[in-house]
């Protein structure tokens, strides 16, 4: 086996040090929100965003005013994207069925898919106001049937971002707030004097938002643990360096710590892609961010075989995996740890992020080993139920249940079964004995 790193990202130890600083800041901030409520939220918003209105929740007239600022073309584009995302989400919802089955005469078991009753959707702002995140979180919650959907995004240039507000409203948000960062997710999860807490938090964000969600998990549900965006290109010599470099840097511009990795079995393509990255970095407007990400978090890995490439890709479990090879469907069949796959040179991560219909809130930091991304099913809780409708079934199941409870030493449990055996089966089982 030959796996060669032509370029390697910064070591895990350095990344862990960065994470520790974030963790301490988030812990103190959440405690402040819990203690001081709205006052803490207002102070934080003023400090980080220079924004402290009388009310952080937008009124109907403020929402309408923001939407009026969005151009006709932008509104049409948002509608197009939401149509694609809604259609796929509706198909996903339709695939999740309630069931009821009579597993033996007189015993009926089933489950129901019940929506979470309230969700807080965070939409990132900052350097890149992510309009698409409103579709991905609010719209899917709406299709799932969540009765209370609140959405929050930071102000941009001291005011609500018109296109984000429009996307939230069109997607079905019931309450819209202009709040960013830890103060937004903290207020939605913990609650304040003016914001009723939610049962679940969803949506991507920076390292502070991601860590806040991690610390709030348990108090509320979350969609997944999401760190900085990651992109991986798996390519062979069926594609060229320009395509590979473009797909790597297209995601590296997200932030200064956005990992980008290429795995290939062509040393020629690897060398050409490294050179092409340098060329594109000279002309890309987001060079400052993309270059830092690539220098510190970029990997170029050369393998001998597709089997080795697959093994490395599954071990790294990246968020976005762009596959451009002579056997794309083979990767689809054999990849098991990733966020989302983008198959073939005609496909790309940006389309998945913005418009094609799949959800862009995806697992990072190897979470793809145990979870997929945000989808309609994340908002649904599958609850089981059971009912016994005949005397015979009550007595029969009760006999088995009684003996199995006594096997574990649970006398009180056994008596729950025994009383049914006595009442419905006519057998007198003494307290503390297993039904025979």
Residue pairs with C-beta under 8 A, 6 or more apart in sequence:
1 304
1 308
2 303
2 304
2 308
3 301
3 302
3 303
3 304
3 308
3 312
4 301
4 302
4 303
5 299
5 300
5 301
6 270
6 271
6 274
6 300
6 301
6 302
7 274
7 298
7 299
7 300
8 299
9 259
9 261
9 296
9 297
9 298
9 299
10 296
10 297
15 257
18 207
18 257
19 207
19 211
22 207
22 208
22 211
23 211
23 215
25 182
25 208
26 182
26 208
26 211
26 212
26 215
27 215
29 44
29 182
29 183
29 186
29 212
30 182
30 186
30 190
30 212
30 215
30 216
32 40
32 44
33 40
33 41
33 44
33 182
33 183
33 186
33 187
33 190
33 192
34 186
34 190
36 43
37 192
37 193
38 192
38 193
38 194
38 195
40 183
41 56
41 179
41 183
41 186
41 187
41 192
42 52
44 181
44 182
44 183
45 51
45 52
45 56
45 179
45 180
45 183
46 52
48 154
48 180
48 181
48 183
49 154
49 155
49 158
49 180
49 181
50 158
51 154
51 155
51 158
51 159
51 178
53 178
55 194
56 177
56 178
56 179
56 194
56 195
57 175
57 176
57 177
57 194
57 195
58 66
58 160
58 165
58 176
58 177
58 178
62 160
63 165
63 169
63 176
66 160
66 161
66 162
66 165
66 166
67 75
67 162
67 165
67 166
67 169
69 162
70 78
70 162
70 163
70 166
74 163
74 166
75 166
78 131
78 135
78 163
78 166
78 167
78 170
79 170
80 355
81 132
81 135
81 354
81 355
82 135
82 139
82 167
82 170
82 171
84 355
84 356
84 357
85 135
85 136
85 139
85 140
85 357
85 359
86 139
86 143
87 357
88 357
88 358
89 139
89 140
89 143
89 144
89 359
89 375
89 376
90 143
92 375
92 376
92 377
93 143
93 144
93 376
96 113
96 376
96 377
96 380
97 113
98 110
98 111
98 112
98 113
99 110
99 111
100 108
100 109
100 110
101 108
101 109
101 110
102 108
103 109
104 393
104 396
105 390
105 392
105 393
106 388
106 389
106 390
106 392
106 393
106 394
107 386
107 387
107 388
107 389
107 393
107 397
108 386
108 387
108 388
108 389
109 384
109 385
109 386
110 384
110 385
110 386
111 382
111 383
111 384
111 385
112 382
112 383
112 385
113 380
113 381
113 382
113 383
114 380
114 381
114 382
114 383
115 144
115 145
115 146
115 147
115 379
115 380
115 381
116 144
116 146
116 199
116 200
116 221
116 379
116 380
116 381
117 146
117 147
117 148
117 199
118 146
118 147
118 148
118 149
118 150
118 196
118 197
118 198
118 199
118 200
119 137
119 141
119 146
119 148
119 149
119 150
119 198
119 199
119 200
119 201
119 202
119 379
120 150
120 151
120 152
120 185
120 188
120 189
120 198
120 200
120 201
120 202
120 220
121 133
121 134
121 137
121 138
121 141
121 149
121 150
121 151
121 152
121 168
121 173
121 202
121 203
122 133
122 137
122 151
122 152
122 153
122 184
122 185
122 188
122 201
122 202
122 203
122 204
122 205
122 209
123 130
123 131
123 133
123 134
123 137
123 151
123 152
123 153
123 164
123 167
123 168
123 203
124 130
124 133
124 153
124 154
124 180
124 203
124 204
124 205
124 206
124 209
125 153
125 154
125 155
125 156
125 161
125 164
125 180
126 154
126 180
126 206
127 289
128 254
129 153
129 156
129 161
129 163
129 164
130 164
130 204
131 161
131 163
131 164
131 167
132 167
132 353
132 354
132 355
132 360
133 203
133 204
133 360
133 361
134 151
134 153
134 164
134 167
134 168
134 171
134 173
135 167
135 171
136 203
136 359
136 360
136 361
136 374
137 151
137 202
137 203
137 223
137 361
137 374
138 149
138 151
138 167
138 168
138 171
138 172
138 173
139 171
139 172
140 359
140 374
140 375
140 376
140 378
140 379
141 149
141 172
141 202
141 379
142 149
142 171
142 172
143 376
144 376
144 377
144 379
144 380
145 379
146 379
148 174
148 175
148 198
149 172
149 173
149 174
149 175
150 173
150 174
150 175
150 176
150 177
150 188
150 195
150 198
151 168
151 171
151 173
151 175
151 176
151 177
152 176
152 177
152 178
152 179
152 180
152 184
152 185
152 187
152 188
153 160
153 161
153 164
153 165
153 168
153 177
153 178
153 179
153 180
153 184
154 178
154 179
154 180
154 181
154 184
155 161
155 178
155 180
156 164
160 178
165 176
168 176
169 176
177 184
177 187
177 188
177 195
179 187
181 205
181 206
181 208
181 209
182 208
182 209
182 212
184 209
185 201
185 205
185 209
185 212
185 213
185 216
186 212
186 216
187 195
188 195
188 197
188 198
188 201
189 197
189 198
189 201
189 216
189 219
189 220
190 197
190 216
190 219
191 197
197 220
198 220
199 220
199 221
200 220
200 221
200 222
200 223
200 379
201 213
201 216
201 220
201 221
201 222
201 223
202 222
202 223
202 361
202 374
202 378
202 379
203 223
203 361
204 210
204 226
204 229
204 360
204 361
205 212
205 213
205 226
206 255
207 227
207 228
207 257
210 225
210 226
210 227
213 222
213 225
213 226
214 222
214 225
216 222
217 225
223 361
223 373
223 374
223 378
224 361
224 362
224 363
224 367
224 371
224 373
224 374
224 378
225 363
225 364
225 365
225 367
226 361
226 362
226 363
226 364
226 367
227 364
227 365
228 254
228 255
228 257
228 258
228 259
228 297
228 364
229 251
229 254
229 255
229 258
229 319
229 320
229 364
230 251
230 258
230 259
230 260
230 261
230 318
230 319
230 320
230 339
230 364
230 365
231 247
231 248
231 250
231 251
231 252
231 258
231 259
231 260
231 261
231 318
231 319
231 320
231 322
231 349
232 260
232 261
232 262
232 263
232 313
232 316
232 318
232 320
232 321
232 322
232 338
233 244
233 247
233 248
233 261
233 262
233 263
233 264
233 322
233 324
234 262
234 263
234 264
234 309
234 313
234 321
234 322
234 323
234 324
234 325
234 331
235 243
235 244
235 262
235 263
235 264
235 266
235 269
235 322
235 323
235 324
235 325
236 264
236 265
236 266
236 269
236 306
236 324
236 325
236 326
237 266
237 268
237 269
238 324
238 325
238 326
238 345
239 269
239 324
239 345
240 269
240 272
241 269
241 272
241 273
241 275
241 276
242 276
243 324
243 345
244 262
244 264
244 269
244 273
244 276
244 324
245 273
245 276
245 277
245 279
245 280
246 280
247 322
247 348
247 349
248 260
248 262
248 273
248 277
248 294
248 298
249 260
249 277
249 280
249 281
249 284
249 290
249 294
250 348
250 349
250 350
251 258
251 260
251 320
251 349
252 258
252 260
252 289
252 290
252 293
252 294
252 297
252 298
253 284
253 286
253 289
253 290
253 293
254 289
254 293
255 289
255 293
256 289
256 292
256 293
256 296
257 293
257 296
257 297
258 293
258 297
259 293
259 297
259 298
259 299
259 318
260 293
260 294
260 297
260 298
260 299
261 298
261 299
261 300
261 301
261 316
261 318
262 270
262 273
262 299
262 300
262 301
263 301
263 303
263 309
263 312
263 313
264 270
264 273
264 301
264 302
264 303
264 309
265 302
265 303
265 304
265 305
265 306
265 308
265 309
266 302
267 302
270 300
270 302
273 300
274 300
277 294
281 287
281 290
281 291
281 294
284 290
301 312
303 309
303 312
306 325
306 327
306 330
310 331
310 334
310 335
313 321
313 331
313 335
313 338
314 335
314 336
314 337
314 338
315 337
316 366
317 337
317 338
317 363
317 366
317 367
317 368
317 369
318 338
318 339
318 364
318 368
319 338
319 339
319 340
319 362
319 363
319 364
319 368
320 339
320 340
320 342
320 349
320 352
320 362
321 335
321 338
321 339
321 340
321 341
321 342
322 342
322 347
322 348
322 349
323 331
323 332
323 341
323 342
323 343
323 344
324 344
324 345
325 331
328 343
328 344
329 343
331 341
331 343
332 341
332 343
335 341
337 366
337 368
337 369
338 368
339 362
339 363
339 364
339 368
339 372
339 373
340 352
340 358
340 360
340 362
340 373
342 348
342 349
342 352
352 358
352 360
353 360
354 360
359 373
359 374
359 375
360 373
361 373
361 374
362 368
362 372
362 373
362 374
363 371
363 372
363 373
388 394
388 397
391 424
391 425
392 424
392 425
394 420
394 421
394 423
394 424
394 425
395 420
395 421
395 424
395 425
395 426
395 427
396 425
397 417
397 420
398 417
398 418
398 420
398 421
398 424
398 425
398 435
399 417
399 421
399 425
399 435
399 436
401 413
401 414
401 416
401 417
402 414
402 417
402 418
402 421
402 429
402 434
402 435
403 414
403 434
403 435
405 411
405 413
405 414
405 416
405 417
405 434
406 414
406 433
406 434
411 431
411 432
414 432
414 433
414 434
414 435
415 431
415 432
417 435
418 429
418 431
418 433
418 435
421 427
421 429
421 435
422 428
422 429
427 435
429 435
429 436
